[in-house]
Structures are given as C-alpha cells and as structure tokens.
Amino acid sequence: MPEIHLKRAVTDEDYRSAFDVMRELRPHLTDADAFVRQMRRQAEQGYVLLTARHGNPDGAVVALAGYRHLENTVYGRFVYVDDLVATEHARGQRLGERLLDAVRNDARQLGCAQLVLDTGLSNALAQRFYFRQGLLSRGMHFTQPLQAS
C-alpha cells in the first residue's frame, strides 16, 4: 500500500486536485473552476480542506475532509465537518479514520470541545462508520429552501 500524506489545500492547484474526489460526495459540483472559487470563498470563512494523497505530498488525492472551527450556544467551541469522502478505490484503507483523527487533533489544539457533522438519513454506511469512530446521533438536521419557486 502506498504511503499516504495529509496536506492542507492552500493553492488553487491544491483545490483543483481535490475536485474529482469531492464530486464523489457532491455530484452536483460540475465545474472545476467554480469549485476552486468556492473553496477560496469558504477558506476566507475558515473552511479547511485537508487532503489525503498517495505517495507524496503532491500525489493524487484519494480522500479529503473539509471542516470549520465554529462557536455557538449549543456546543461552545466546536469543529464542524462539512465534507468527508474517500474515492471508491481507496475505501477500506482507514483514510476516513486518519482524516477524522487529524481534524480532532487540530480542533483540540484550538480548544474545541466537540466534533459535529451531518449525514444523510439514508446513508447507512456512513452512519456505521461514524458510530465506529465514537460519534453519537444527537438530533435531526432540518433545512428549508429560501428561494422562491
């Protein structure tokens, strides 16, 4: 198994190299240039994109985690994981676990008390993974479109 390197995306090329992997989680993303622009906007808001790369720090992205440090009255200081995905071929290599461990360590260093994420109700495989990682289901997430139909 090739060595895996974790690398924070900071350049446009870093973001672009993660596009195909992010599309496995977010298939509605169809334009790599628009994705890079969105990643820059999100980075300005504190979003971190951590990539897992094969072979060396500039190798192919095979998994990623996107997260933010936040604070609210529910959790205090916490880390919110927006995105966590491994390519289909890289699943089973414990990359999700490695990425979550790195996110946890980063969050602890910044004084965060909780790790929070959402997953689809129908995504049983992800839910099983999260339970194995020690996460517990604490509620339901509700959404409402605000654009006029």
C-alpha positions, 0 to 999 in steps of 0.5 A: 500500500502506498504511503499516504500524506495529509496536506492542507489545500492552500493553492488553487492547484491544491483545490483543483486536485481535490475536485474529482474526489469531492464530486464523489460526495457532491455530484452536483459540483460540475465545474472545476473552476467554480469549485476552486472559487468556492473553496477560496470563498469558504477558506476566507470563512475558515473552511479547511480542506485537508487532503489525503494523497498517495505517495507524496505530498503532491500525489493524487488525492484519494480522500479529503475532509473539509471542516470549520472551527465554529462557536455557538450556544449549543456546543461552545467551541466546536469543529464542524465537518462539512465534507468527508469522502474517500474515492471508491478505490481507496475505501477500506484503507482507514483514510476516513479514520486518519482524516477524522483523527487529524481534524480532532487533533487540530480542533483540540489544539484550538480548544474545541470541545466537540466534533459535529457533522451531518449525514444523510438519513439514508446513508447507512454506511456512513452512519456505521462508520461514524458510530465506529469512530465514537460519534453519537446521533444527537438530533435531526438536521432540518433545512428549508429552501429560501428561494422562491419557486 
